[in-house]
């Protein structure tokens, strides 16, 4: 087989192609990677196919249940991460040379983007003149992005698998978040302020991810029943929409309550589950004191509520 000279081949590789490839590896799904990078699934597939043509070898195993890097893809992955990271650092350096401050790139679990993170970012803008760009994802992906230096920091949770066991990372506790139940506004128990979860043992439950489902099952087991999971939603927005439509009830983070729609009712559990909220950074990451202070301040109502 004839191979093009390496330098000529690499000239056709773009950062966009590398970003598409890294997202697919991190998320294990072309659909999810497309959503995370702003591409349709076909457009993302074209980016990765173009990268494979440039490199000259397959980079992904494409399977019915998702994608995974080939041996060649696994070898390329750390270099792709480094290229993306260094490009971002180069942009920061160029802006700094002109007296501009580049936006701080951070991550957040979806529930924290309802109120906690926006309040912190507003404080950060007022107090330090800093702007931030927020990437929304679940804790496992955010952890990988912090490890790879794709993010300076991330707001993550410790449920259900716990925090990452990585000596290069630091997790600073911000607050504990109480899980609550949401029901349709016209539900028979909608006017109650608190409820024992066993009273909902005959309900259909809506879930949006494995972590939340694990917490629900743990609570239900403790109360002596097995929850009936009838609907699986793509995200928290779809989850609350299904509940509002009367298709079930759901367990959601307390962090989400300020952003909930008016056609659902919130019930606190008599024996609730909680999860820790943390600011995750690399130990060698410096200059994030203003961000940490802003998040600590934004989390104060959560700590007060639990006291």
C-alpha positions, 0 to 999 in steps of 0.5 A: 500500500502506498502511504503519503508522506507524514508531514503532508498528511498531517497538514490536513488534520484540524483541531475540530477533527481531534475534538470530535475524536476525543469526545467520541472516546470520552463518551463512547457514543457518536450521538452524545459526542455530537451533542457535546461538540455541537455537531449532528451525528453524521457531521461528527462521523465525517470529522472522525472519518477525515481524521482516520483518512489523514492518519491512515488507520482506523481509530474507532471500533464502531459497534451497535452499543457505541464506539471505543478506540482501536489500539491505534486510537488509544495510542493517538488519544493522549496526543490529541488531548495535548494538541487541544490543550496546547491550542487553548493555552496558545489562545490564552497566551495571545490574548494575554499579550494583548491585555485580554483575559481569556474566559476560564473554561470549567465544567459542571454537572447538569444540576449545578448549572441550574443555580449554583454555578450561574450565581458563582459566575455572576459573583466572579464577574462582579468581583474579579472581572472574570468570564467563564465558559461552562461545559455541562457533563456528568462527573465521569466525563468531567473528571477525565477532562480535568485530568487531561487539562481540557478544563481548569476545574469542574463542579462534580458530585460523589454519587454513586461511585465516589470521587476519583482516586487520583493523586493528581486531583484535588476535590474541595467540598462545597456542600451536601445536596439533598435529593428530593422527589418531584410529582405532577402538580395535580398529583394526590400528594402534591400538596404535601411538603414531605413524604416517606418514599414507601408511599410512592412504592406503586408509582412509575419512576422516571430516570435519566442516568445510571447514577440517579437510578442507583440512588433511587434503588438504594432508597427504595431498598431501604424502604422495602420495595423495588422501584418500577422504572418505566421511562428513561429520559435523555436529561434532567429537562426531559425527566421533569417534562415527563413528570409534568405530563403525568407519566411518573414521579422522579428523584432529582437533586435539590440543586435543581429546585430553583430551575424547576417548572411550575407544573411539578411539585417538590417533596422532601423525603423524611429519610433523604439521600444526600450527595456531596458537591465538590470543586475538582481541580488538578493539584498543580492548577494555580490561580483559581482562588477567585473561582473557589471563593465564588462557588463557596459563597454560592453554596452557602444557602445549601449549607444553611439549609442542611444545618 
